[in-house]
Amino acid sequence: MCETRLKYAAGIAMVQVDSGKMTYKEMVPDRFLNDMHYDLYENRFKELFLEKDPISRFRSN
């Protein structure tokens, strides 16, 4: 299952970055949007997919 998710990380990252840049173009400073890079988001998704319990990062303590 994990390998399957990792295979799609690059595509998911592209959607995340492209949609974020289009959606927030008028709302967020360009310097923030210009820092959105495919490789950065791909690595974030891979890290998330490799976590044993990825939902735990979103739970409040």
C-alpha positions in Angstrom: 0.0 0.0 0.0 2.8 2.4 0.9 4.6 1.9 -2.4 1.4 2.6 -4.3 1.0 5.9 -2.5 4.6 6.9 -3.1 4.1 6.4 -6.8 1.4 9.1 -6.9 3.2 11.6 -4.7 4.6 13.6 -7.6 1.2 13.9 -9.3 -0.5 14.9 -6.0 2.2 17.5 -5.4 1.6 19.0 -8.9 -2.1 19.3 -8.2 -1.5 20.8 -4.8 1.0 23.4 -6.0 -0.9 24.4 -9.2 -4.3 24.6 -7.5 -2.8 26.6 -4.6 -1.1 29.1 -6.9 -4.3 29.6 -8.9 -6.7 29.7 -5.9 -4.6 32.1 -3.8 -3.1 34.3 -6.5 -5.1 37.4 -5.4 -5.1 36.6 -1.7 -1.5 35.7 -0.8 1.7 37.5 -1.4 3.6 36.4 -4.5 6.7 35.6 -2.4 4.8 32.9 -0.7 3.3 31.4 -3.9 6.7 31.5 -5.6 8.1 29.3 -2.8 5.6 26.6 -3.6 7.7 24.0 -5.5 6.7 20.5 -6.8 9.7 18.8 -5.2 9.1 20.3 -1.8 5.4 19.1 -1.8 6.3 15.7 -3.3 8.7 15.1 -0.4 6.1 16.2 2.1 3.6 13.8 0.7 6.1 11.0 0.7 6.9 11.7 4.3 3.2 11.7 5.2 2.6 8.4 3.3 5.5 6.7 5.1 4.3 7.6 8.5 2.8 4.7 10.5 -0.1 6.9 11.7 -0.2 10.0 9.5 -3.5 11.2 11.1 -1.7 11.7 14.4 0.1 14.8 13.1 -3.3 16.5 12.8 -4.7 15.5 16.2 -4.5 18.0 19.1 -2.6 16.9 22.1 
